[in-house]
Amino acid sequence: MYAVVLAGGGGTRLWPLSRPECPKPFLNLLGDQTLIQRTVARLAPLVAPQDVYVIAELRHLPLIEEQLPAIPAANRIGEPVGRNTAAAVALAAEAIDRPSDEVMLVLAADANIVDEEGFRAALIAAAEVARGGLLVTLGISPDRPETGYGYVMARPPAREVAGRQTFAVDRFVEKPTADRAAEMIATGLASWNASIFAWTRGTIRDRLERHSPDILHAVRAIAQNGTADAMATGYPSIRATSIDYAVMEPASLEGGVSVVPMSVGWSDLGSWSALKDAWRDAAGPRAPGVVGLGNRRDLGSTDSMVIAGERLVVTIGLRDVIVIDTPEALLVCSSEHAQEVKTIAQEYPNLSREFAAKHEEKS
């Protein structure tokens, strides 16, 4: 068994800390380790460092080398530009030379998981199912009708594998309304789609050939050529889509996908409000005050988060507010509007370079 960690994505909703030159996976947001370091450490009892592969944009490979020195250089695979997860999975299937019947785990670099032992138990069960030639997704047992996630609907009966319940997948549902999400959760058969997968190399290559041959053939031609020029010229033209749309959804209609539901305290940390919730959960049963990092002082604030740098950030009497202080920008927003940070990030994509240039001009 080996693991492919996908370290793409801009993390724009975590601006101004997450930026193109150092996006979310490479940030210390939950303690002493970066998110990608936590992801690899979480796998360690099951997958040794030499069996971990990381796919990221070429410009981020030095960050991977710095943060994950135990992973061999050959296991760090660079994309000239991100083309979503279907291209990344196809690249892993073609460029990583492993036996066709060996299980490949695929997961994002930037999720938070509280129950790591339970997560590894779910991976073991998923790997066992995958050895039978199925595509497997690990679903998150929902605790609320979340409208920002996709859902996986299971089809009974359940089958027990390695002490876990597994199901055939009936269908995928993309970001439903709150009422529809509540209806699906009430059936007891719904899971959040966390985009954590298990399959053999041979199975995913076969399903890519069947459902998205254009992506597979383009990546295969690049991998067989083996040159940086082929990657630089060919990869950007590959169709950009997720592995869910490219393979998982059509394969589920053929009965070829299973789901392993799990309740492990998962979060995709997709916004500052999600990160605030993760910090509050870690601090105790929904700590009422201010959580965060850095040089900060508070008087009487509730349900808020502050991430400060070297200078002191003082908050007084705030409620449900997020404060992110960096040398280049200060973000202050309510948790309710945290998703809108992405809009600002798109307006200021090169903030750090602009700040450096202005600083040089002044000096």
C-alpha positions as a Markdown table, in Angstrom:
| # | Residue | x | y | z |
|---|---|---|---|---|
| 1 | Met | 0.0 | 0.0 | 0.0 |
| 2 | Tyr | 1.2 | 3.5 | -0.9 |
| 3 | Ala | -0.2 | 7.0 | -0.5 |
| 4 | Val | -0.5 | 9.9 | -2.9 |
| 5 | Val | -1.0 | 13.2 | -1.1 |
| 6 | Leu | -2.5 | 16.0 | -3.3 |
| 7 | Ala | -1.0 | 19.3 | -2.3 |
| 8 | Gly | -2.7 | 21.5 | -4.9 |
| 9 | Gly | -5.3 | 24.2 | -4.4 |
| 10 | Gly | -4.8 | 27.8 | -3.5 |
| 11 | Gly | -6.6 | 28.0 | -0.2 |
| 12 | Thr | -7.9 | 31.4 | -1.2 |
| 13 | Arg | -10.5 | 31.5 | 1.6 |
| 14 | Leu | -7.6 | 31.5 | 4.1 |
| 15 | Trp | -6.2 | 34.8 | 2.7 |
| 16 | Pro | -4.1 | 36.7 | 3.7 |
| 17 | Leu | -2.0 | 33.8 | 5.2 |
| 18 | Ser | -2.6 | 31.4 | 2.4 |
| 19 | Arg | -1.2 | 32.8 | -0.8 |
| 20 | Pro | 0.0 | 31.5 | -4.2 |
| 21 | Glu | 3.7 | 31.2 | -3.1 |
| 22 | Cys | 2.8 | 29.4 | 0.2 |
| 23 | Pro | -0.8 | 28.0 | 0.2 |
| 24 | Lys | -2.8 | 26.4 | 2.9 |
| 25 | Pro | -1.1 | 22.9 | 3.0 |
| 26 | Phe | 2.3 | 24.5 | 3.9 |
| 27 | Leu | 1.0 | 26.7 | 6.8 |
| 28 | Asn | 1.2 | 26.1 | 10.6 |
| 29 | Leu | -2.5 | 26.6 | 11.3 |
| 30 | Leu | -3.1 | 24.0 | 14.1 |
| 31 | Gly | 0.1 | 23.9 | 16.1 |
| 32 | Asp | 3.8 | 23.2 | 15.5 |
| 33 | Gln | 3.4 | 21.2 | 12.3 |
| 34 | Thr | 2.1 | 22.4 | 8.9 |
| 35 | Leu | -1.0 | 20.8 | 7.5 |
| 36 | Ile | 0.9 | 18.6 | 5.1 |
| 37 | Gln | 3.3 | 17.5 | 7.8 |
| 38 | Arg | 0.3 | 16.5 | 9.9 |
| 39 | Thr | -1.2 | 14.6 | 7.0 |
| 40 | Val | 1.9 | 12.5 | 6.4 |
| 41 | Ala | 2.5 | 11.9 | 10.1 |
| 42 | Arg | -1.1 | 10.7 | 10.3 |
| 43 | Leu | -0.3 | 8.0 | 7.7 |
| 44 | Ala | 3.0 | 6.9 | 9.3 |
| 45 | Pro | 1.8 | 3.8 | 11.2 |
| 46 | Leu | 0.4 | 2.5 | 7.9 |
| 47 | Val | 2.6 | 4.0 | 5.2 |
| 48 | Ala | 6.3 | 4.6 | 5.5 |
| 49 | Pro | 7.9 | 7.8 | 4.1 |
| 50 | Gln | 9.4 | 6.0 | 1.2 |
| 51 | Asp | 5.9 | 5.0 | 0.2 |
| 52 | Val | 4.4 | 8.5 | 0.3 |
| 53 | Tyr | 4.2 | 10.5 | -2.9 |
| 54 | Val | 3.3 | 14.2 | -3.0 |
| 55 | Ile | 1.9 | 15.9 | -6.1 |
| 56 | Ala | 2.0 | 19.7 | -6.1 |
| 57 | Glu | 2.8 | 22.6 | -8.4 |
| 58 | Leu | 6.5 | 22.8 | -9.4 |
| 59 | Arg | 7.0 | 26.0 | -7.5 |
| 60 | His | 6.0 | 24.3 | -4.3 |
| 61 | Leu | 8.4 | 21.4 | -4.5 |
| 62 | Pro | 11.1 | 23.3 | -2.4 |
| 63 | Leu | 8.5 | 23.6 | 0.3 |
| 64 | Ile | 7.8 | 19.9 | 0.3 |
| 65 | Glu | 11.6 | 19.2 | 0.4 |
| 66 | Glu | 11.9 | 21.5 | 3.4 |
| 67 | Gln | 8.9 | 20.3 | 5.3 |
| 68 | Leu | 9.0 | 16.6 | 4.5 |
| 69 | Pro | 12.7 | 15.7 | 4.2 |
| 70 | Ala | 12.1 | 12.0 | 4.9 |
| 71 | Ile | 10.2 | 11.7 | 1.6 |
| 72 | Pro | 12.6 | 10.8 | -1.3 |
| 73 | Ala | 13.2 | 13.3 | -4.0 |
| 74 | Ala | 11.8 | 10.9 | -6.6 |
| 75 | Asn | 8.5 | 10.9 | -4.7 |
| 76 | Arg | 8.0 | 14.6 | -5.1 |
| 77 | Ile | 6.0 | 15.1 | -8.4 |
| 78 | Gly | 5.6 | 18.6 | -9.8 |
| 79 | Glu | 2.8 | 19.9 | -12.0 |
| 80 | Pro | 3.6 | 23.0 | -14.1 |
| 81 | Val | 0.1 | 24.2 | -13.3 |
| 82 | Gly | -2.8 | 22.7 | -11.3 |
| 83 | Arg | -5.4 | 21.0 | -13.5 |
| 84 | Asn | -7.7 | 19.7 | -10.6 |
| 85 | Thr | -7.7 | 16.2 | -9.1 |
| 86 | Ala | -8.5 | 14.1 | -12.2 |
| 87 | Ala | -5.2 | 15.1 | -13.9 |
| 88 | Ala | -3.3 | 14.7 | -10.6 |
| 89 | Val | -4.7 | 11.2 | -10.0 |
| 90 | Ala | -3.9 | 10.2 | -13.6 |
| 91 | Leu | -0.4 | 11.5 | -13.2 |
| 92 | Ala | 0.0 | 9.4 | -10.1 |
| 93 | Ala | -1.3 | 6.3 | -11.9 |
| 94 | Glu | 1.0 | 6.8 | -14.8 |
| 95 | Ala | 4.2 | 8.3 | -13.3 |
| 96 | Ile | 4.5 | 6.2 | -10.1 |
| 97 | Asp | 5.8 | 2.8 | -11.0 |
| 98 | Arg | 4.1 | 0.4 | -8.6 |
| 99 | Pro | 2.5 | -3.0 | -9.1 |
| 100 | Ser | -0.9 | -2.8 | -10.7 |
| 101 | Asp | -2.6 | -4.7 | -7.9 |
| 102 | Glu | -1.1 | -2.6 | -5.1 |
| 103 | Val | -3.5 | -0.3 | -3.2 |
| 104 | Met | -3.1 | 3.4 | -3.8 |
| 105 | Leu | -4.5 | 5.8 | -1.2 |
| 106 | Val | -5.3 | 9.3 | -2.4 |
| 107 | Leu | -6.0 | 12.2 | 0.0 |
| 108 | Ala | -5.7 | 15.9 | 0.3 |
| 109 | Ala | -2.8 | 17.5 | 2.1 |
| 110 | Asp | -4.8 | 20.0 | 4.1 |
| 111 | Ala | -7.6 | 18.3 | 6.1 |
| 112 | Asn | -7.8 | 18.1 | 9.8 |
| 113 | Ile | -8.7 | 14.8 | 11.5 |
| 114 | Val | -9.1 | 14.5 | 15.2 |
| 115 | Asp | -9.5 | 10.7 | 15.6 |
| 116 | Glu | -6.4 | 9.5 | 13.8 |
| 117 | Glu | -6.6 | 5.9 | 15.0 |
| 118 | Gly | -10.2 | 5.7 | 13.7 |
| 119 | Phe | -9.1 | 7.2 | 10.4 |
| 120 | Arg | -6.4 | 4.6 | 10.0 |
| 121 | Ala | -8.9 | 1.8 | 10.8 |
| 122 | Ala | -11.1 | 3.2 | 8.0 |
| 123 | Leu | -8.2 | 3.3 | 5.6 |
| 124 | Ile | -7.4 | -0.4 | 6.3 |
| 125 | Ala | -11.0 | -1.4 | 5.6 |
| 126 | Ala | -11.1 | 0.8 | 2.4 |
| 127 | Ala | -7.8 | -0.9 | 1.2 |
| 128 | Glu | -9.3 | -4.3 | 1.7 |
| 129 | Val | -12.4 | -3.4 | -0.4 |
| 130 | Ala | -10.2 | -1.8 | -3.0 |
| 131 | Arg | -8.2 | -5.1 | -3.4 |
| 132 | Gly | -11.4 | -6.6 | -4.8 |
| 133 | Gly | -11.3 | -4.3 | -7.8 |
| 134 | Leu | -13.7 | -1.5 | -6.5 |
| 135 | Leu | -13.1 | 2.2 | -6.3 |
| 136 | Val | -13.5 | 3.3 | -2.6 |
| 137 | Thr | -14.4 | 6.6 | -1.1 |
| 138 | Leu | -14.2 | 7.4 | 2.6 |
| 139 | Gly | -17.3 | 9.3 | 3.6 |
| 140 | Ile | -17.7 | 11.5 | 6.7 |
| 141 | Ser | -20.7 | 10.8 | 8.9 |
| 142 | Pro | -22.5 | 14.2 | 8.9 |
| 143 | Asp | -23.5 | 16.0 | 12.1 |
| 144 | Arg | -25.4 | 18.8 | 10.4 |
| 145 | Pro | -27.1 | 19.6 | 7.0 |
| 146 | Glu | -24.0 | 21.3 | 5.5 |
| 147 | Thr | -24.7 | 22.9 | 2.1 |
| 148 | Gly | -21.0 | 23.5 | 1.2 |
| 149 | Tyr | -20.1 | 19.8 | 0.8 |
| 150 | Gly | -20.9 | 17.1 | -1.7 |
| 151 | Tyr | -22.6 | 14.0 | -0.4 |
| 152 | Val | -22.3 | 10.3 | -1.0 |
| 153 | Met | -25.4 | 8.2 | -0.7 |
| 154 | Ala | -25.0 | 4.6 | 0.3 |
| 155 | Arg | -27.1 | 1.7 | -0.9 |
| 156 | Pro | -27.8 | -1.0 | 1.7 |
| 157 | Pro | -27.2 | -3.7 | 2.8 |
| 158 | Ala | -24.0 | -3.0 | 4.7 |
| 159 | Arg | -21.0 | -5.3 | 4.4 |
| 160 | Glu | -18.5 | -5.6 | 7.3 |
| 161 | Val | -14.9 | -5.5 | 6.2 |
| 162 | Ala | -12.0 | -5.3 | 8.7 |
| 163 | Gly | -14.5 | -4.4 | 11.5 |
| 164 | Arg | -16.1 | -1.5 | 9.5 |
| 165 | Gln | -19.3 | -1.2 | 7.7 |
| 166 | Thr | -19.0 | -0.6 | 3.9 |
| 167 | Phe | -21.7 | 0.0 | 1.4 |
| 168 | Ala | -22.1 | 0.2 | -2.4 |
| 169 | Val | -22.5 | 3.8 | -3.5 |
| 170 | Asp | -25.9 | 4.6 | -4.9 |
| 171 | Arg | -25.1 | 8.1 | -6.1 |
| 172 | Phe | -23.2 | 11.4 | -5.5 |
| 173 | Val | -25.1 | 14.6 | -4.7 |
| 174 | Glu | -23.3 | 17.9 | -5.2 |
| 175 | Lys | -23.9 | 20.7 | -2.6 |
| 176 | Pro | -27.6 | 20.3 | -1.9 |
| 177 | Thr | -30.0 | 22.8 | -0.3 |
| 178 | Ala | -30.3 | 22.7 | 3.5 |
| 179 | Asp | -33.7 | 21.0 | 3.3 |
| 180 | Arg | -32.4 | 18.4 | 0.8 |
| 181 | Ala | -29.3 | 17.8 | 3.0 |
| 182 | Ala | -31.5 | 17.3 | 6.1 |
| 183 | Glu | -33.6 | 14.8 | 4.2 |
| 184 | Met | -30.6 | 12.8 | 3.0 |
| 185 | Ile | -29.1 | 12.8 | 6.5 |
| 186 | Ala | -32.4 | 11.5 | 8.0 |
| 187 | Thr | -32.1 | 8.4 | 5.9 |
| 188 | Gly | -28.9 | 7.3 | 7.7 |
| 189 | Leu | -27.2 | 6.6 | 4.4 |
| 190 | Ala | -25.6 | 10.0 | 3.6 |
| 191 | Ser | -21.9 | 10.9 | 4.1 |
| 192 | Trp | -20.0 | 14.0 | 3.2 |
| 193 | Asn | -17.7 | 13.5 | 0.3 |
| 194 | Ala | -14.2 | 14.1 | 1.7 |
| 195 | Ser | -12.3 | 13.1 | -1.5 |
| 196 | Ile | -10.3 | 10.5 | 0.3 |
| 197 | Phe | -9.9 | 7.4 | -1.9 |
| 198 | Ala | -8.5 | 3.9 | -2.1 |
| 199 | Trp | -8.1 | 1.7 | -5.3 |
| 200 | Thr | -5.5 | -0.4 | -6.9 |
| 201 | Arg | -3.3 | 1.2 | -9.6 |
| 202 | Gly | -4.8 | -1.1 | -12.2 |
| 203 | Thr | -8.4 | -0.3 | -11.3 |
| 204 | Ile | -8.0 | 3.4 | -11.5 |
| 205 | Arg | -6.2 | 3.2 | -14.8 |
| 206 | Asp | -8.9 | 1.0 | -16.1 |
| 207 | Arg | -11.7 | 3.4 | -14.9 |
| 208 | Leu | -9.9 | 6.5 | -16.3 |
| 209 | Glu | -9.6 | 4.7 | -19.6 |
| 210 | Arg | -13.3 | 4.0 | -19.5 |
| 211 | His | -14.7 | 7.3 | -18.3 |
| 212 | Ser | -12.1 | 10.0 | -19.1 |
| 213 | Pro | -9.7 | 8.6 | -21.7 |
| 214 | Asp | -8.7 | 12.1 | -22.9 |
| 215 | Ile | -7.2 | 12.8 | -19.5 |
| 216 | Leu | -5.5 | 9.5 | -19.2 |
| 217 | His | -4.0 | 9.5 | -22.7 |
| 218 | Ala | -2.7 | 13.0 | -22.4 |
| 219 | Val | -1.0 | 12.2 | -19.1 |
| 220 | Arg | 0.3 | 8.9 | -20.4 |
| 221 | Ala | 1.9 | 10.6 | -23.4 |
| 222 | Ile | 3.6 | 13.1 | -21.1 |
| 223 | Ala | 4.8 | 10.4 | -18.6 |
| 224 | Gln | 6.2 | 8.2 | -21.4 |
| 225 | Asn | 8.0 | 11.1 | -23.0 |
| 226 | Gly | 9.6 | 11.8 | -19.6 |
| 227 | Thr | 10.9 | 15.3 | -20.3 |
| 228 | Ala | 10.3 | 18.5 | -18.5 |
| 229 | Asp | 9.4 | 20.1 | -21.9 |
| 230 | Ala | 6.7 | 17.6 | -22.5 |
| 231 | Met | 5.2 | 18.3 | -19.1 |
| 232 | Ala | 5.5 | 22.1 | -19.5 |
| 233 | Thr | 3.8 | 22.1 | -22.9 |
| 234 | Gly | 1.3 | 19.2 | -22.6 |
| 235 | Tyr | 0.0 | 19.3 | -19.1 |
| 236 | Pro | -1.6 | 22.8 | -19.1 |
| 237 | Ser | -3.9 | 21.7 | -22.0 |
| 238 | Ile | -5.4 | 18.7 | -20.0 |
| 239 | Arg | -9.1 | 19.1 | -19.2 |
| 240 | Ala | -9.4 | 20.4 | -15.7 |
| 241 | Thr | -12.0 | 18.5 | -13.7 |
| 242 | Ser | -12.3 | 16.6 | -10.4 |
| 243 | Ile | -11.8 | 12.9 | -10.1 |
| 244 | Asp | -15.3 | 12.8 | -8.7 |
| 245 | Tyr | -16.8 | 14.1 | -12.0 |
| 246 | Ala | -14.3 | 12.3 | -14.2 |
| 247 | Val | -14.5 | 8.8 | -12.7 |
| 248 | Met | -16.3 | 8.3 | -9.4 |
| 249 | Glu | -19.8 | 9.5 | -10.5 |
| 250 | Pro | -20.0 | 7.6 | -13.7 |
| 251 | Ala | -18.4 | 4.5 | -12.1 |
| 252 | Ser | -21.0 | 4.6 | -9.3 |
| 253 | Leu | -23.7 | 4.2 | -11.9 |
| 254 | Glu | -22.2 | 0.9 | -12.9 |
| 255 | Gly | -22.0 | -0.4 | -9.3 |
| 256 | Gly | -18.2 | 0.0 | -9.2 |
| 257 | Val | -17.9 | 2.3 | -6.2 |
| 258 | Ser | -18.0 | 1.6 | -2.4 |
| 259 | Val | -18.1 | 3.9 | 0.6 |
| 260 | Val | -16.6 | 3.4 | 4.0 |
| 261 | Pro | -18.4 | 5.9 | 6.4 |
| 262 | Met | -16.4 | 7.2 | 9.3 |
| 263 | Ser | -16.8 | 9.6 | 12.2 |
| 264 | Val | -13.3 | 10.9 | 12.9 |
| 265 | Gly | -13.6 | 14.6 | 13.5 |
| 266 | Trp | -12.8 | 15.6 | 9.9 |
| 267 | Ser | -12.7 | 19.2 | 8.6 |
| 268 | Asp | -11.4 | 20.5 | 5.3 |
| 269 | Leu | -10.4 | 23.7 | 7.0 |
| 270 | Gly | -11.9 | 25.5 | 4.0 |
| 271 | Ser | -12.4 | 28.8 | 5.7 |
| 272 | Trp | -11.4 | 30.9 | 8.7 |
| 273 | Ser | -14.7 | 30.0 | 10.4 |
| 274 | Ala | -13.9 | 26.3 | 10.0 |
| 275 | Leu | -10.4 | 26.8 | 11.4 |
| 276 | Lys | -12.0 | 28.7 | 14.3 |
| 277 | Asp | -14.2 | 25.8 | 15.0 |
| 278 | Ala | -11.3 | 23.4 | 15.0 |
| 279 | Trp | -9.4 | 25.6 | 17.5 |
| 280 | Arg | -12.4 | 25.9 | 19.7 |
| 281 | Asp | -13.0 | 22.1 | 19.7 |
| 282 | Ala | -9.4 | 21.5 | 20.6 |
| 283 | Ala | -9.6 | 24.0 | 23.5 |
| 284 | Gly | -12.5 | 22.2 | 25.1 |
| 285 | Pro | -16.3 | 22.0 | 24.7 |
| 286 | Arg | -16.7 | 25.0 | 22.4 |
| 287 | Ala | -14.5 | 27.4 | 24.4 |
| 288 | Pro | -16.5 | 30.7 | 24.6 |
| 289 | Gly | -13.6 | 33.1 | 24.4 |
| 290 | Val | -10.9 | 33.9 | 21.9 |
| 291 | Val | -8.7 | 31.2 | 20.2 |
| 292 | Gly | -5.8 | 31.5 | 17.9 |
| 293 | Leu | -2.1 | 32.0 | 17.6 |
| 294 | Gly | 0.6 | 34.7 | 18.1 |
| 295 | Asn | 1.0 | 37.8 | 20.2 |
| 296 | Arg | -2.5 | 38.6 | 21.3 |
| 297 | Arg | -4.5 | 39.9 | 24.2 |
| 298 | Asp | -8.2 | 39.9 | 24.8 |
| 299 | Leu | -10.7 | 41.5 | 27.1 |
| 300 | Gly | -14.2 | 40.1 | 27.1 |
| 301 | Ser | -14.6 | 38.8 | 23.6 |
| 302 | Thr | -16.6 | 35.7 | 22.7 |
| 303 | Asp | -16.6 | 33.1 | 19.9 |
| 304 | Ser | -13.7 | 34.8 | 18.1 |
| 305 | Met | -10.3 | 33.9 | 16.7 |
| 306 | Val | -7.2 | 36.0 | 16.4 |
| 307 | Ile | -4.0 | 35.0 | 14.5 |
| 308 | Ala | -1.3 | 37.5 | 15.2 |
| 309 | Gly | 2.3 | 37.9 | 14.1 |
| 310 | Glu | 5.1 | 39.7 | 16.0 |
| 311 | Arg | 3.1 | 42.8 | 16.9 |
| 312 | Leu | 0.5 | 42.7 | 19.6 |
| 313 | Val | -3.1 | 42.4 | 18.6 |
| 314 | Val | -5.6 | 43.5 | 21.2 |
| 315 | Thr | -9.3 | 42.7 | 21.0 |
| 316 | Ile | -12.0 | 44.0 | 23.3 |
| 317 | Gly | -15.6 | 43.0 | 23.5 |
| 318 | Leu | -15.8 | 41.3 | 20.1 |
| 319 | Arg | -18.4 | 38.6 | 19.2 |
| 320 | Asp | -18.1 | 36.1 | 16.4 |
| 321 | Val | -15.2 | 38.0 | 14.8 |
| 322 | Ile | -12.1 | 36.7 | 13.0 |
| 323 | Val | -8.9 | 38.8 | 13.0 |
| 324 | Ile | -5.9 | 37.7 | 10.8 |
| 325 | Asp | -2.8 | 40.0 | 11.1 |
| 326 | Thr | 0.1 | 39.8 | 8.7 |
| 327 | Pro | 2.8 | 42.3 | 7.7 |
| 328 | Glu | 1.1 | 42.8 | 4.3 |
| 329 | Ala | -2.6 | 42.9 | 5.2 |
| 330 | Leu | -5.0 | 42.9 | 8.1 |
| 331 | Leu | -8.3 | 40.9 | 7.8 |
| 332 | Val | -11.2 | 41.5 | 10.1 |
| 333 | Cys | -14.5 | 39.7 | 9.3 |
| 334 | Ser | -17.5 | 38.1 | 10.9 |
| 335 | Ser | -17.6 | 34.3 | 10.9 |
| 336 | Glu | -20.8 | 34.5 | 8.9 |
| 337 | His | -19.0 | 36.2 | 6.0 |
| 338 | Ala | -15.8 | 34.1 | 6.1 |
| 339 | Gln | -16.5 | 32.5 | 2.7 |
| 340 | Glu | -16.3 | 36.0 | 1.1 |
| 341 | Val | -12.6 | 36.2 | 1.8 |
| 342 | Lys | -12.1 | 34.3 | -1.5 |
| 343 | Thr | -13.3 | 37.4 | -3.4 |
| 344 | Ile | -10.6 | 39.6 | -1.7 |
| 345 | Ala | -7.9 | 37.0 | -2.4 |
| 346 | Gln | -8.8 | 37.1 | -6.1 |
| 347 | Glu | -8.4 | 40.9 | -6.1 |
| 348 | Tyr | -4.9 | 40.8 | -4.4 |
| 349 | Pro | -3.3 | 37.6 | -5.7 |
| 350 | Asn | 0.3 | 38.9 | -5.6 |
| 351 | Leu | 0.0 | 40.7 | -2.2 |
| 352 | Ser | 3.4 | 39.6 | -0.8 |
| 353 | Arg | 5.3 | 40.6 | -3.9 |
| 354 | Glu | 3.5 | 44.0 | -4.0 |
| 355 | Phe | 4.3 | 44.5 | -0.4 |
| 356 | Ala | 8.0 | 43.7 | -0.9 |
| 357 | Ala | 8.3 | 46.0 | -3.9 |
| 358 | Lys | 6.7 | 48.9 | -2.0 |
| 359 | His | 8.9 | 48.2 | 1.0 |
| 360 | Glu | 12.0 | 48.3 | -1.2 |
| 361 | Glu | 10.9 | 51.6 | -2.7 |
| 362 | Lys | 10.5 | 53.2 | 0.7 |
| 363 | Ser | 13.8 | 52.0 | 1.9 |
